[in-house]
Structure formats: C-alpha cells, structure tokens
C-alpha cells in the first residue's frame, strides 16, 4: 500500500472512532436516570424508567413547573391544536414496562413497553396516558394516535420529596400499587395481573418439562400448589406423577401424604383417609411423621381416627418417643383422661435429653388432665 493511501486509511479509522465514541457526562440539569422494578408474584414484573428532576427551591411544582392540563410547548408536534401531556419526569419520556398482560387502574394493557405521560389537574383526578412511543424526547412529539390506554388516578398529599420518584407503595400476591411522588404530591395507580394463577400454572407446566421434571419432589410441590390454588384435577395428576411417574416417581410417606392432601382439598375425604392408611404403613415412615398425621386428625376433629393412628404408631415403634405423647393426645381427644394421663406420664420419662420444650409442656398437660381438661 502506498504511504499516502495508508495515511488516509489510518485517518479514516480514527475519524470513525472519534465519531462513534461518547463521553459519559452528567445528565443535563442533574436529572439523573432512574429505574425501579417490582415483581408481582414469582413471574410478572413492572419496570419504570425515568429521569428524576429535583425541586431545587421551586414552589408549587404542579401548576407552575408542570402546568395543569394539556399544553402547547411550541416545539415539535406540540401546538395549540395538538397540546401535550407531561412526560412524567425530565429529558426522555418516562417508559413503563409490563412483563405480562395487566390491568392498569382496572383497564387491560398487553405486555410490553409504553411511554408514560400524565395530565395533571388543579382539582380532581389526573389522567395517565400510555402511548406506543417509547423513544421520544419529552412529550413534544406526542399525538393522540399514539394512545394505547388512558386511566384516571387521584393525587394525594404527602411529605416533601426533593426528587421525583416512582415507588411501589403496596405489594400483594397478584397486584401492586405504584406511585409517582414529587414535592408534596403522590399519584398512586394499581397494576394487577389478571388470571394470575393461570400464568403460574402455565409456567409450572413448562418447568416440569425441563430438568425439574426429573425430580419427584418437583411434581409433589407442583401438586401442593395446584391443589391450594383450586386446580384439583391437575393437582391429582401431578400427585400421582410424584408417586409413580416413570424414572422419577417415589412412593413414600411424603408423596402419599401429598396425594391425600390433594384429595382432601378436592373433597374426597374417604379417599384421602385411605391413602394416608397406606402412607403410615410405608417402610420408611417415621414415628414423627405418623405422630404429625395423628395431630392433624385431632385438629380436623376426627378423634376416633386419630386415636387409631396413635395406637398404630405406638405399637409399630414400640413406645419410643413421641408415641406415648401421641396416645395421650388421642385418649384425651375422645375424653378418656385416665388412659391419657397414664401414657403422658410414660411420655415424660422418654423426653430426649436436652429437650427444654416438651418436658415443661408435658408437665403442664399432666396438670390439665388431673383437673379433667383436654390437652389438645
């Protein structure tokens, strides 16, 4: 390559580099960029990206710095015939992102990113406008055909905030309340995930096709959640998979108890009891697991069945701790305080060394039985 050509090529490289490089200078006016993300449940999230101006000694921000209503800024598309909302921040317009379909103040919005604008008012509710424009500088190029949804929200008076901030002020399983806060004003608005449980169910179904699906415990966990959420048929299928699915199923006390719980929640009480009759006879079932089941029966007011289980536990494990304690609870539940007291005194002698909880509890229960009081 000739010397002159080489110099030109090198110059071009440096020119390109200089043209593309950008210095990380402070934002104009100190309006620092901020991002806040809040999850709603384990899957859905709301993320708000905004530039945060400060009050800087100004008074009555809303009504002066941020004029009420729609305004003609005389720049871009903002004219008297096409007035603009407020950008809900500084510099670029604020952007809100929903990972899932949501209801914003009760109105349906699809998952995605949206420009977030506000129309303030001297009194009454303010208007939040979501647009399909997320790259605009401010609201200068806003036009009504960009609107995706408009909702109303009522501002509230709060303590002084120097910097404009978005916060999530209330968080629940399927919804959250976000709020724009600046100076002495807060504008709260709700974001709710509709069909929240359906989204979780679909995600669980997907995860069970991955590596998680090769673990019996994953199917049991899925069954427990689905049962509690009211998906009874799906829960029963998953509970059966935890017990008997090829390669991963494990038949043991825990998986059988999971199935019994699903059946109980489904209303099939006799079937649930039948499954638990199998569970307590599993070779690996422990005295503590059976004891815990007996206590559940007492809590469910199935006293005779509870006593039957406690008797089985005491016989199978030859009176080891805590089988006599269980028998005492079983006899007490059916009103046989004499036998309850007899087994409770035996249980007192079998409290493990170093157990500082059950010893005093048994002493208190002995006193109750001696006065003819139930210990459950």
C-alpha positions, 0 to 999 in steps of 0.5 A: 500500500502506498504511504499516502493511501495508508495515511488516509486509511489510518485517518479514516479509522480514527475519524470513525472512532472519534465519531462513534465514541461518547463521553459519559457526562452528567445528565443535563440539569442533574436529572439523573436516570432512574429505574425501579422494578417490582415483581408481582408474584414469582413471574410478572414484573413492572419496570419504570424508567425515568429521569428524576428532576429535583425541586431545587427551591421551586414552589408549587411544582404542579401548576407552575413547573408542570402546568395543569392540563394539556399544553402547547410547548411550541416545539415539535408536534406540540401546538395549540391544536395538538397540546401535550401531556407531561412526560412524567419526569425530565429529558426522555419520556418516562417508559413503563414496562409490563412483563405480562398482560395487566390491568392498569387502574382496572383497564387491560394493557398487553405486555410490553413497553409504553411511554408514560405521560400524565395530565395533571389537574388543579382539582380532581383526578389526573389522567395517565396516558400510555402511548406506543412511543417509547423513544421520544424526547419529552412529550413534544412529539406526542399525538393522540394516535399514539394512545394505547390506554388512558386511566384516571388516578387521584393525587394525594398529599404527602411529605416533601420529596426533593426528587421525583420518584416512582415507588411501589407503595403496596405489594400483594400476591397478584397486584401492586400499587405504584406511585409517582411522588414529587414535592408534596404530591403522590399519584398512586395507580394499581397494576394487577395481573389478571388470571394470575394463577393461570400464568403460574400454572402455565409456567409450572407446566413448562418447568416440569418439562425441563430438568425439574421434571426429573425430580419427584419432589418437583411434581409433589410441590407442583401438586401442593400448589395446584391443589391450594390454588383450586386446580384439583384435577391437575393437582391429582395428576401431578400427585400421582406423577410424584408417586409413580411417574416413570424414572422419577416417581417415589412412593413414600410417606411424603408423596402419599401424604401429598396425594391425600392432601390433594384429595382432601382439598378436592373433597374426597375425604374417604379417599384421602383417609385411605391413602394416608392408611397406606402412607403410615404403613410405608417402610420408611415412615417415621414415628414423627411423621405418623405422630404429625398425621395423628395431630392433624386428625385431632385438629380436623376433629376426627378423634376416633381416627386419630386415636387409631393412628396413635395406637398404630404408631405406638405399637409399630415403634414400640413406645419410643418417643413421641408415641406415648405423647401421641396416645395421650393426645388421642385418649384425651381427644375422645375424653378418656383422661385416665388412659391419657394421663397414664401414657403422658406420664410414660411420655415424660420419662422418654423426653430426649435429653436436652429437650427444654420444650416438651418436658415443661409442656408435658408437665403442664398437660399432666396438670390439665388432665388431673383437673379433667381438661383436654390437652389438645 
